[in-house]
Amino acid sequence: MKFKYYAPTTLEEISKLKEEGGLLFSGGTDVFVKMKAEVLNPEVLVDTKKLEVPEIKCSENELEIFMNTTYTDVIKNDCAKKFNSLVKILIEVGSPQIRNRGTPIGNIGNASPAGDFLLAAYLLDGTAVIAPGMREIKIEDLVAGPGKLNMEKGEFIYSIKLKKLEGYKTYYEKVGRRNALVISIASIATAVKLNNGVVEDVKIAYGSLGPTIVRFRDLEEEMKGKKLSEDLIDEFSARYQERIKPITDVRASAEYRKKLAKNLFIKAFNSI
């Protein structure tokens, strides 16, 4: 396999190479695997690691993660540790070796509905900063489908901004054939804020159950203001199961995934 390799140092250079068809990578944990399997055969590889970017930025309510920042960088960051729901998900990503090389930005760029960080970004109402113009777009609007992003040819993700969930109880679980290196058959991340047992706010995101991360904001709105009870959990777990339309693939059948959607919902809300 022959390809040209570039390691640009400016946003403008990266943008130009991408516009000309270059494939961007940082950790390479996904790109190199696909190249070895001959799923990808790029003519030009663009290594972004020579670009100088800020370290993780953290305010009281927002975390910003930049290009070339690894999962381990985020997990070990003192301020990021305050974003407990994010760290819960990141420590489940791959093996230590993968976390040491892989990047959250790369996970968003892959736009896989099984992406662990992508799931976290939906739950935390994430936005992406798109270079070189630095426009901002909600992650939900950025992801168009498996491997597809709503960006121009010369655009790429520069950073991701995530909101802190203050006062929420969170839950995360993914189901697969193995733990450490698993690509999930189904996953769920939830965040619930209660006031005397009444649902004040709720966020529910599923992975691997559709072409993108699944989040039904209308159902979340319907849950607000209601007492959290077995009846409520039973009702909405069934409604989510009915609404979700997964596919059958080599990892699991659509029918099995629909059952998981309901069971994961029940587990999540019974854990509160």
C-alpha positions in Angstrom: 0.0 0.0 0.0 1.5 3.3 -1.1 0.4 6.7 0.1 1.8 10.2 0.7 2.3 11.4 4.2 2.1 15.0 5.5 2.5 16.4 9.0 1.3 20.0 8.7 1.7 22.6 11.4 -1.0 25.1 10.6 -4.8 25.0 10.4 -4.6 26.4 6.8 -2.3 23.6 5.7 -4.5 20.9 7.2 -7.6 22.5 5.6 -5.9 22.6 2.1 -4.7 19.0 2.3 -8.2 17.8 3.4 -9.9 19.7 0.7 -7.6 17.9 -1.8 -8.7 14.6 -0.5 -6.3 13.9 2.4 -7.4 11.7 5.2 -6.8 13.2 8.7 -5.6 11.2 11.7 -4.1 11.8 15.1 -4.0 8.6 17.2 -4.7 6.4 14.1 -6.4 3.7 16.2 -9.2 3.5 13.7 -7.6 4.6 10.5 -4.7 2.1 10.6 -6.9 -0.8 11.5 -9.2 0.0 8.5 -6.1 0.4 6.3 -4.8 -3.0 7.3 -8.2 -4.6 6.6 -8.2 -2.7 3.3 -11.4 -1.0 4.2 -9.5 2.3 3.6 -6.9 2.8 0.9 -6.0 6.5 1.2 -3.7 8.2 -1.3 -2.8 10.9 1.2 -2.5 10.7 5.0 -2.5 13.9 7.1 -1.0 13.5 10.6 -2.4 16.4 12.7 -0.1 15.9 15.7 2.3 18.6 14.7 -0.4 21.2 15.1 0.0 23.1 18.4 -3.3 23.2 20.2 -4.3 24.5 23.7 -4.6 22.1 26.6 -8.0 21.1 27.8 -10.0 24.2 28.8 -12.4 23.9 31.7 -14.8 26.4 33.3 -17.3 25.9 36.0 -19.9 24.6 33.5 -18.1 23.7 30.3 -15.2 21.5 29.2 -13.4 22.1 25.9 -11.3 19.3 24.3 -9.0 20.0 21.4 -7.6 18.1 18.5 -4.8 15.6 19.4 -6.0 15.3 23.0 -6.2 11.6 24.0 -8.7 9.9 26.1 -6.1 9.5 28.8 -5.4 13.2 28.7 -9.0 13.8 29.5 -9.3 11.1 32.2 -6.2 12.4 34.1 -7.1 16.1 33.8 -8.0 17.5 37.2 -10.8 19.7 36.0 -12.2 17.1 33.6 -12.6 14.8 36.6 -15.4 17.1 37.8 -17.4 16.0 34.7 -18.1 12.6 36.3 -20.6 11.4 33.6 -18.0 11.9 30.9 -15.2 10.1 32.8 -17.5 7.1 33.5 -17.8 6.6 29.8 -14.2 7.3 28.8 -12.7 4.7 31.2 -14.7 2.1 29.2 -13.1 3.1 25.9 -11.0 0.2 24.6 -7.8 -0.8 26.3 -5.2 1.4 28.1 -3.2 1.4 24.9 -6.2 2.6 22.9 -6.9 5.3 25.5 -3.3 6.5 25.4 -3.4 7.0 21.6 -7.0 7.4 20.6 -8.7 10.9 20.7 -12.2 12.0 21.4 -12.1 14.2 18.3 -11.3 11.2 16.2 -14.3 9.3 17.7 -16.6 12.2 16.7 -15.0 12.3 13.2 -15.7 8.6 12.7 -19.4 9.3 13.4 -20.1 5.7 14.3 -23.3 5.2 16.3 -21.3 2.8 18.5 -18.8 5.5 19.4 -18.5 5.8 23.2 -17.4 9.5 23.2 -20.0 10.4 20.6 -22.6 9.0 23.0 -21.2 11.2 25.8 -21.2 14.2 23.5 -25.0 13.7 22.8 -25.7 13.3 26.5 -23.7 16.4 27.5 -25.3 18.6 24.7 -22.0 18.9 23.0 -21.0 21.4 20.3 -18.2 21.2 17.8 -15.9 24.0 16.8 -15.2 23.5 13.1 -11.9 24.8 11.6 -10.6 26.7 9.8 -13.5 29.2 10.2 -14.2 28.2 13.8 -18.0 28.0 13.3 -19.9 26.1 16.1 -22.5 23.4 15.5 -24.3 21.1 17.7 -23.0 17.5 17.6 -26.5 16.3 16.8 -26.5 18.5 13.7 -23.0 17.7 12.8 -23.5 14.0 12.5 -25.4 13.0 9.4 -25.1 9.2 9.6 -22.5 6.5 9.9 -19.2 8.0 8.9 -20.9 11.2 7.6 -20.5 14.7 8.9 -22.1 17.9 7.8 -18.9 19.7 6.9 -17.3 21.2 3.8 -14.4 19.4 2.1 -11.7 21.6 3.7 -13.3 21.7 7.2 -12.4 19.5 10.2 -13.2 19.3 13.9 -10.9 21.6 16.0 -12.5 21.1 19.4 -15.6 19.8 21.3 -17.4 21.7 24.0 -19.4 19.7 26.6 -21.8 21.0 29.3 -21.4 20.0 33.0 -24.3 18.1 34.5 -24.7 19.6 37.9 -27.1 17.9 40.3 -27.8 15.0 38.0 -27.6 11.2 38.7 -26.0 9.5 35.7 -25.8 6.0 34.4 -23.8 4.3 31.6 -23.7 0.8 30.3 -22.7 -0.9 27.1 -23.5 -4.5 26.1 -21.1 -6.5 23.9 -19.3 -9.8 23.6 -16.3 -8.6 25.5 -15.6 -5.8 27.9 -12.3 -4.0 27.3 -12.2 -4.0 23.5 -15.9 -4.3 22.9 -17.8 -2.6 20.1 -21.2 -2.3 21.7 -24.3 -4.2 20.5 -26.2 -1.5 22.4 -25.3 1.2 25.0 -27.1 3.7 27.1 -26.2 6.9 28.9 -28.7 8.7 31.1 -28.8 11.8 33.3 -31.7 12.6 35.6 -32.3 15.5 38.0 -34.9 14.8 40.6 -36.8 17.2 42.9 -38.6 15.3 45.7 -38.8 12.3 43.5 -40.2 14.2 40.5 -38.3 14.3 37.2 -37.1 17.9 36.9 -34.9 17.2 33.9 -33.8 14.0 32.0 -31.4 13.1 29.1 -31.4 9.7 27.5 -29.0 8.6 24.8 -28.6 5.2 23.1 -25.7 4.0 21.0 -25.7 1.2 18.3 -29.4 1.3 18.0 -29.7 3.5 14.9 -27.7 5.3 12.1 -26.7 7.9 14.7 -26.9 8.2 18.5 -30.6 7.9 19.5 -32.0 10.7 21.6 -35.8 11.5 21.6 -36.2 14.9 23.1 -40.0 14.8 22.9 -40.1 11.7 25.2 -37.6 13.4 27.6 -40.0 16.4 27.7 -43.0 14.1 28.5 -41.1 12.6 31.4 -40.5 15.9 33.1 -42.8 16.8 36.0 -43.8 13.2 36.6 -43.1 11.1 39.7 -40.3 8.6 39.1 -42.0 5.3 39.7 -42.2 1.7 38.4 -45.2 2.6 36.3 -43.3 5.5 34.7 -40.3 3.4 34.0 -42.4 0.6 32.5 -44.3 3.0 30.4 -41.3 4.9 28.9 -39.1 1.8 28.5 -41.9 0.4 26.3 -42.2 3.6 24.4 -38.5 3.8 23.7 -38.5 0.1 22.7 -41.3 0.8 20.3 -39.8 4.0 18.8 -36.2 2.6 18.3 -35.6 1.0 14.9 -32.2 -0.9 15.0 -30.7 -3.0 12.3 -29.5 -6.6 12.2 -25.8 -7.1 11.6 -23.1 -9.6 12.5 -23.1 -8.5 16.1 -26.8 -8.8 16.9 -30.3 -9.0 15.5 -32.7 -6.0 15.4 -35.1 -7.9 17.7 -32.4 -8.5 20.3 -31.4 -4.9 20.2 -35.0 -3.7 20.8 -35.1 -5.9 23.8 -31.9 -4.4 25.1 -33.2 -0.9 24.6 -36.0 -1.7 27.0 -33.9 -3.6 29.5 -31.1 -1.0 29.6 -33.7 1.7 30.2 -35.2 -0.2 33.1 -31.7 -0.9 34.6 -30.7 2.8 34.2 -33.7 4.2 36.0 -33.9 1.5 38.7 -30.3 2.4 39.6 -31.4 5.9 40.7 
